[in-house]
């Protein structure tokens, strides 16, 4: 079993995970002068901003409740993670390859692959959204409408549609500069003796994001009766960035309230999550 993460690698994570970028994913920050930033504290209720971030020092401090620390402590507190898991997640985001003491095996963190895999999913998600507006996606739009979701709701959650053609997404991502091996590794494409093919075809698509908001996978719902794959739902396979057992759909939207209230409401499906958030 791997031991402690090497101190020099932890230091590199702190350096590369800019505290202002990380906190901005949770808190709206504005200039406070002198290179400092301020916003409403995510750790207690307040109307006037007393939460300060100093990028030059890599530190944050709230003058209202006393919360403070570095980028690692912030993510630990906001997402309810332990130290090691937080460092590993930040390492994934920044491309830092972690090493462990005591001669333990090196844990997979996505490493240098992560930025490319996340970028491929970002392009795929945007493309799926565009396809939802096409004539071929009429059945998908009807599915949403019958459940009370209009165009704005679909856009809010990034819901899209995967065309029924065999390699439409593959062609699109190749045009964006992605290599075939990246498409297979990402789980967006499969490979057989005839070449690459789209993993998801003719399905309603939900982007699955990690706690920081990066798209790392997809959930795909069967909507056509003649779909040869009878499974109602398909998911992205296990990849360097997507571990199904470690991901909750909608966590990126709920994380602040979960951290604030120490409570979470778990529902069954994608549309249930949508309905809950839209209801407030």
C-alpha positions as CSV (number, residue, x, y, z in Angstrom):
1,X,0.0,0.0,0.0
2,X,1.3,3.5,-0.9
3,X,2.6,5.6,1.9
4,X,2.6,9.4,2.4
5,X,2.8,11.7,-0.6
6,X,6.2,13.2,-1.0
7,X,6.5,16.7,0.5
8,X,8.0,18.2,-2.7
9,X,5.0,16.9,-4.7
10,X,2.6,18.4,-2.2
11,X,4.5,21.7,-2.6
12,X,4.2,21.5,-6.4
13,X,0.4,20.9,-6.1
14,X,0.1,24.0,-3.9
15,X,2.1,26.0,-6.4
16,X,0.3,24.9,-9.5
17,X,-3.3,24.9,-8.1
18,X,-3.7,28.7,-8.0
19,X,-5.8,29.5,-5.0
20,X,-7.8,32.2,-6.7
21,X,-8.7,29.9,-9.6
22,X,-9.8,27.1,-7.2
23,X,-11.8,29.4,-4.9
24,X,-13.4,31.2,-7.9
25,X,-15.2,27.9,-8.7
26,X,-17.0,28.2,-5.4
27,X,-17.1,31.9,-4.6
28,X,-17.5,35.1,-6.7
29,X,-14.4,37.1,-6.0
30,X,-13.8,40.7,-6.7
31,X,-10.7,42.9,-6.5
32,X,-10.0,44.2,-3.0
33,X,-6.9,46.2,-3.9
34,X,-3.3,45.4,-3.4
35,X,-3.6,42.2,-5.3
36,X,-6.1,40.8,-2.9
37,X,-9.6,39.5,-3.7
38,X,-12.8,39.3,-1.6
39,X,-16.2,37.7,-1.6
40,X,-18.9,36.3,0.5
41,X,-17.7,33.6,2.9
42,X,-18.8,30.1,1.9
43,X,-18.4,28.9,5.5
44,X,-21.0,31.1,7.1
45,X,-23.9,33.3,6.1
46,X,-23.1,37.0,5.6
47,X,-24.3,39.9,3.6
48,X,-21.1,41.9,3.4
49,X,-18.0,40.2,2.0
50,X,-15.4,39.5,4.7
51,X,-13.7,36.5,2.9
52,X,-10.3,37.5,1.6
53,X,-8.0,35.7,-0.8
54,X,-4.3,36.6,-1.2
55,X,-3.0,34.9,-4.4
56,X,0.6,36.0,-3.8
57,X,0.7,34.1,-0.5
58,X,-1.7,31.3,-1.6
59,X,-3.9,31.9,1.4
60,X,-7.5,32.8,2.3
61,X,-8.9,34.2,5.5
62,X,-12.4,35.2,6.6
63,X,-12.5,38.1,9.1
64,X,-16.1,37.2,10.0
65,X,-15.8,33.5,11.1
66,X,-12.0,33.1,11.3
67,X,-11.8,30.4,8.6
68,X,-8.5,30.4,6.8
69,X,-5.7,28.3,5.2
70,X,-4.2,27.4,1.9
71,X,-5.7,25.9,-1.3
72,X,-5.6,22.3,0.1
73,X,-7.4,23.2,3.3
74,X,-10.1,25.1,1.3
75,X,-10.9,22.1,-0.9
76,X,-10.9,19.8,2.2
77,X,-13.4,22.0,4.0
78,X,-15.6,22.7,1.0
79,X,-15.8,19.2,-0.4
80,X,-15.5,17.3,2.9
81,X,-12.4,15.4,1.8
82,X,-9.3,14.1,3.6
83,X,-5.9,15.6,3.0
84,X,-4.6,12.8,0.8
85,X,-7.7,12.7,-1.4
86,X,-7.6,16.5,-1.8
87,X,-4.0,16.5,-2.9
88,X,-4.7,13.7,-5.3
89,X,-7.7,15.6,-6.8
90,X,-5.7,18.8,-7.2
91,X,-2.9,16.8,-8.7
92,X,-5.3,15.5,-11.3
93,X,-6.5,19.0,-12.1
94,X,-3.0,20.4,-12.5
95,X,-1.2,17.4,-14.1
96,X,1.2,16.8,-11.2
97,X,2.4,13.2,-11.0
98,X,2.4,12.2,-7.3
99,X,5.1,10.0,-5.7
100,X,4.6,8.2,-2.5
101,X,7.0,7.4,0.4
102,X,7.9,3.9,1.8
103,X,8.4,2.5,-1.7
104,X,4.6,2.1,-2.2
105,X,3.2,1.9,-5.7
106,X,2.4,5.1,-7.5
107,X,-1.4,5.8,-7.5
108,X,-3.1,6.6,-10.8
109,X,-4.2,10.2,-10.8
110,X,-4.8,10.8,-14.5
111,X,-1.5,12.5,-14.6
112,X,-0.6,14.4,-17.8
113,X,-3.5,12.7,-19.6
114,X,-6.1,14.5,-17.6
115,X,-6.1,17.9,-19.4
116,X,-6.6,16.2,-22.8
117,X,-9.3,13.8,-21.6
118,X,-11.2,16.6,-19.9
119,X,-10.9,18.8,-23.0
120,X,-12.2,16.0,-25.2
121,X,-15.2,15.7,-22.9
122,X,-15.8,19.5,-22.9
123,X,-15.9,19.5,-26.7
124,X,-18.1,16.4,-26.8
125,X,-20.6,18.0,-24.3
126,X,-20.9,21.1,-26.4
127,X,-21.3,19.1,-29.6
128,X,-24.1,16.9,-28.0
129,X,-25.9,20.1,-26.9
130,X,-25.8,21.4,-30.5
131,X,-27.2,18.1,-31.8
132,X,-30.3,18.4,-29.5
133,X,-31.6,21.2,-31.8
134,X,-31.4,19.0,-34.9
135,X,-34.4,17.4,-36.6
136,X,-33.0,13.9,-35.7
137,X,-33.3,14.8,-32.0
138,X,-37.1,15.4,-32.0
139,X,-37.7,12.3,-30.0
140,X,-35.2,13.5,-27.4
141,X,-36.9,16.9,-27.1
142,X,-40.3,15.2,-26.8
143,X,-38.9,13.0,-24.0
144,X,-37.8,16.1,-22.1
145,X,-41.0,18.1,-22.8
146,X,-43.2,15.2,-21.5
147,X,-41.3,15.4,-18.2
148,X,-41.8,19.1,-17.9
149,X,-38.3,20.3,-19.1
150,X,-38.1,23.1,-21.6
151,X,-35.2,24.3,-23.7
152,X,-33.9,26.5,-20.9
153,X,-33.9,23.6,-18.5
154,X,-32.0,21.4,-20.9
155,X,-29.4,24.2,-21.5
156,X,-29.0,24.7,-17.7
157,X,-27.9,21.1,-17.3
158,X,-26.1,20.7,-20.6
159,X,-28.5,18.0,-21.8
160,X,-27.7,16.9,-25.3
161,X,-28.3,14.2,-28.0
162,X,-26.0,11.7,-29.6
163,X,-26.8,11.1,-33.3
164,X,-27.5,7.6,-34.5
165,X,-24.7,7.6,-37.0
166,X,-21.7,5.4,-36.2
167,X,-18.9,7.9,-36.0
168,X,-20.2,11.5,-36.0
169,X,-18.6,12.5,-32.8
170,X,-15.4,10.8,-33.7
171,X,-15.2,12.8,-36.9
172,X,-15.9,16.0,-35.0
173,X,-13.3,15.4,-32.3
174,X,-10.7,14.5,-34.9
175,X,-11.4,17.9,-36.5
176,X,-10.7,19.5,-33.1
177,X,-7.2,17.9,-33.1
178,X,-7.8,14.8,-30.9
179,X,-5.9,11.6,-31.6
180,X,-7.7,8.3,-32.0
181,X,-5.9,6.9,-28.9
182,X,-7.2,9.9,-26.9
183,X,-10.7,9.2,-28.0
184,X,-10.6,5.6,-27.0
185,X,-8.8,6.3,-23.7
186,X,-11.5,8.9,-22.9
187,X,-14.3,6.4,-23.3
188,X,-16.0,8.6,-25.9
189,X,-15.2,6.1,-28.7
190,X,-14.8,2.4,-29.1
191,X,-12.5,0.5,-31.5
192,X,-13.2,-2.6,-33.6
193,X,-11.8,-4.1,-36.8
194,X,-13.5,-1.4,-38.9
195,X,-12.0,1.5,-36.9
196,X,-13.3,3.9,-34.3
197,X,-17.0,4.3,-33.5
198,X,-19.1,6.6,-31.2
199,X,-19.7,4.9,-27.9
200,X,-23.1,6.6,-27.5
201,X,-25.5,6.6,-30.5
202,X,-29.1,7.7,-30.6
203,X,-29.4,8.6,-26.9
204,X,-30.3,11.5,-24.7
205,X,-27.1,12.7,-23.1
206,X,-26.3,14.1,-19.6
207,X,-22.8,15.4,-18.9
208,X,-21.4,14.1,-15.6
209,X,-19.2,16.6,-13.9
210,X,-16.8,16.3,-11.0
211,X,-17.1,18.5,-7.9
212,X,-15.1,21.3,-9.7
213,X,-17.4,21.3,-12.7
214,X,-15.3,19.5,-15.3
215,X,-17.2,17.1,-17.6
216,X,-15.6,13.7,-17.0
217,X,-18.2,11.3,-18.4
218,X,-21.8,10.9,-19.7
219,X,-25.0,9.2,-18.9
220,X,-27.0,8.1,-21.9
221,X,-30.7,7.3,-21.9
222,X,-32.4,5.0,-24.4
223,X,-35.2,6.9,-26.3
224,X,-35.7,4.9,-29.5
225,X,-37.7,1.7,-29.5
226,X,-35.5,0.1,-32.2
227,X,-32.2,0.8,-30.3
228,X,-30.3,-2.4,-30.6
229,X,-28.8,-1.9,-27.1
230,X,-31.7,-2.6,-24.8
231,X,-30.1,-1.2,-21.6
232,X,-32.1,1.9,-20.6
233,X,-29.0,3.7,-19.4
234,X,-25.4,3.6,-20.6
235,X,-22.5,5.2,-18.8
236,X,-18.9,6.1,-19.7
237,X,-16.6,3.2,-18.9
238,X,-14.0,3.5,-16.1
239,X,-11.3,5.8,-17.3
240,X,-8.4,7.8,-15.8
241,X,-10.8,10.6,-15.0
242,X,-14.1,8.8,-14.5
243,X,-14.7,6.3,-11.6
244,X,-18.5,5.6,-11.4
245,X,-18.3,4.7,-7.7
246,X,-16.7,8.0,-6.9
247,X,-19.1,10.3,-8.8
248,X,-22.5,11.7,-8.0
249,X,-24.5,13.4,-10.8
250,X,-25.1,17.0,-9.8
251,X,-22.4,17.2,-7.1
252,X,-21.0,20.3,-8.9
253,X,-24.3,22.1,-8.3
254,X,-24.9,20.9,-4.8
255,X,-21.4,21.0,-3.2
256,X,-21.7,24.4,-1.6
257,X,-25.0,23.7,0.1
258,X,-23.7,20.3,1.2
259,X,-20.6,21.8,2.7
260,X,-22.6,24.5,4.4
261,X,-25.4,22.4,5.8
262,X,-23.6,19.0,6.1
263,X,-26.7,17.4,4.4
264,X,-27.3,15.9,1.0
265,X,-30.5,14.7,-0.7
266,X,-29.9,11.6,-2.8
267,X,-32.4,10.9,-5.6
268,X,-32.6,8.2,-8.2
269,X,-32.1,9.6,-11.7
270,X,-30.8,12.5,-13.8
271,X,-34.3,14.0,-14.3
272,X,-34.9,13.8,-10.6
273,X,-31.8,15.9,-10.0
274,X,-32.9,18.4,-12.6
275,X,-36.4,18.7,-11.0
276,X,-35.0,19.2,-7.5
277,X,-32.6,22.0,-8.6
278,X,-35.2,23.7,-10.7
279,X,-37.7,23.6,-7.8
280,X,-35.1,25.4,-5.6
